[in-house]
């Protein structure tokens, strides 16, 4: 089959599911909604796998270079000659890889949700939103035009908003959804202006043409964009920096990360899909998509590197103190995306220098499996415990042996223990960092140890540490009662188990993919090896961190509590996420609203409108003053009339004379 | 196609209403008339396309030019280009939807529909006129009935409806007075020295008015029409007027009336006085950039749903004027797209707000909440209107705003670039106020006004669903497939641009 014959079906099938379920409303199709969406998703996923097989193993590689294929393209909106939005699908190694990741994880989440969301009042709506998200995300990754990317970029933001706010009667969910949308919107403003600059300077919105023009040092477009500068930074630097702000917002990079922990208000499978595996890595994908252009401007790559490294470290430190299982996972996601970002930042174009690029997308790939696995396990656990709080959990090892193993696999993968998938991708990232910047390598190394620590803190607190299960029997939400419920299958429905098994397999095996044979920045695949000796240090640090976590959290003891007290103020600062949220609240509540919004409204009401009213008042006053003229007395009118006529005659005579002399 | 039909049909419908008795026949006649008008506009669109496809490249199609009052050279000259066709279609959709949402009006329904259709006849006439005097005549026709609509059927909130009606009509009349001065200026100056005076748009376009003359006429016309289009700082009629008007009148006001201004700024001011348009470009851009941001910030502080939408209209109409002021082909296209998009979107918004008010008897955001639970259809429509307002791709607002941004960026001077960036900044502020409004009214637990009458809250009835469906389909069709609308208006924008470019050299 030609790509053109079926490639459109990959995004359109989820769209069809969205339209069908969305128009059906919340009552119709209530029983079958999940099944319909899942089946369509299965077909879409199968097609994506087929396309990937075709691309990577049959016809993608021509003369040792992965070619770019645009099987479909439609004219959508023409701004001016050359500058148009074309809706198309671009197949190249990264987009094909992403198609697989998105459809696959989405399928698993669809199946998992069949059990997890069962009995939900808005079950149909849930699947409609899930399908909308999948459609938008597929559009984003397959876009052939930078504005097409932006369009789907906004649409994934909407889906994320709708799903975070799915439980719309909870105020926390509503405000979290709003926060996520607004923070990412703010970042998107950067993206938009970046697009405006790129489009104007390159004279095109098409990715291929844009990249070709802006990477060719001899092209007039490249000369134009590098010659012009503002505040000492070239226009290219501005454009890429602004685009990166958009990416950083979506990918929850510091300091635009504040929405991600709150986004955990959404249903847990949603967190697995959107806020762990796919949407949040869109920023990484965006930088990767434009990587050839980024590589023309090393200072911007420096920014990418440092934002990534800082986010990785920041999030890992905060994750150590959080007590909500989903928030720990959220910060760990942010931290892992930080890895992907700095890996991109240290990469350069060509051969071995492109290792960071390969490693970044490799980590994106493996992370999608193990992080969605971890989130779905968390979902299973929350399903049973009815709480997100670690202190309500403990000792689940025996009651949920299945979830226990799956979660352990996920933890080992993210901690970078061989032979789990995370090990391979993380080693590559560290190697890339080592080769280019020792400081970044150091940060990466330490963060990887912290990662192992907080993940196993989570693991031991949930599955070991028996004593924490409270012996309470007050209220229906206490953990003890939920655990003793006689519902039998604590581990959830077969569908939920199935998803966990498949994703566990992914988390185990995804690392074996020889990534540099598929994804390299210059599309010339080669073999790459990480020396074994290089891995000794990170792995032993991770093992040490795991032992430390075990020592602190495996059994009930007061070591962790003592440590917390010992750290005192410092612990509080970290626990409060370095007060970044408070800083934002200060800016919005104390500066934007009272110092911009309120004055604008006040000025409008009192000054500008007052001016208009004043004008009306003057007219009324004048009218009042001169109303005496209209007295109704005929004689007076006659007087006015003759006076006026006389005046006119005088005027006329004057002008007549004036004109003729 | 005889364009007079488009004026005659609503006019005859309104006359037919006068002989109807009882609410039922009245609304049936009004609905039938406005529905036929939609049909007529669709036919016009098809004929227009057919004509263009067959290679007719005349600037204006379906022209008709009988003399109206010979001594002053006033003609009843009508004709349409792509922009007018788009505006006509927009008007017909909004009027039809407006009739539908007023379906259960009990008080003086005959008079209400009569005035509404009279207003629409004025708007249709305005959009097809190619004679400045005729255009002005129809403009006035589309203003005066508003006074009665607001004064009689309106509601008093923060301000009394009488105050709002007076203010609105006086300001709009003031605007049209300025327009008239400008038109008189054109009339006397265009043919000066050639012994001929003309109101004819196309004729005047062929005569080149001296630049100095253009410079003094332009402000009158632009500000005059600008008052209609909420040009800063002449926008203050918008919040009070929109908020006090009955639902259908709000829809008309924001959906169409404000577009009369935008259309006039483009068709009369920019088209006839291109050199002056260049000269004042910076001022227009400055004022509209202020309107966009300042309107958005002012919206953020509003607590009444109608005021929220009214202030947001100030912000959104700023994009229309920004697009016109930027004077690039793309930005002018964007301005027209924004006119159509904002018309549909704001009509949808007002329709939803009206329906919410009918049920809950409040528009205060703080008293509402959790409507999604009780009225899923209506709430979904409200959310869609909000998403269109914040420029979500897939809905019309995005297409329009993006086109304006793209066009504006083509002006390379630093000043224009900063104005564009400022305008772009509004997408964040818009998101803030829309999501606040949606979060507090549609989502959440349920406010005081809703709890009191939870049982009495019914979702949209058939007529309301139909009205909503028409407008939603409109914004979705444009949002998903903008190429047809863009293809319709781009050639018309191009002929305006040709004059602008010609004047620049």
Interface residues (C-beta under 8 A of the other chain):
Chain A: X25 X26 X75 X76 X77 X78 X79 X80 X83 X147 X150 X151 X152 X154 X155 X158 X161 X165 X168 X169 X171 X174 X175 X177 X178 X181 X182 X185 X186 X188 X189 X192 X193 X196 X197 X199 X200 X593 X596 X597 X598 X600 X601 X604 X608 X609 X611 X612 X613 X616
Chain B: X167 X170 X171 X233 X234 X235 X236 X237 X239 X294 X297 X298 X300 X301 X302 X311 X329 X330 X333 X370 X372 X373 X376 X387 X390 X392 X393 X394 X398 X399 X402 X403 X405 X406 X407 X409 X410 X420 X421 X424 X425 X427 X428 X431 X432 X435 X436 X439 X442 X443 X444 X445 X446 X481 X482 X483 X486 X490
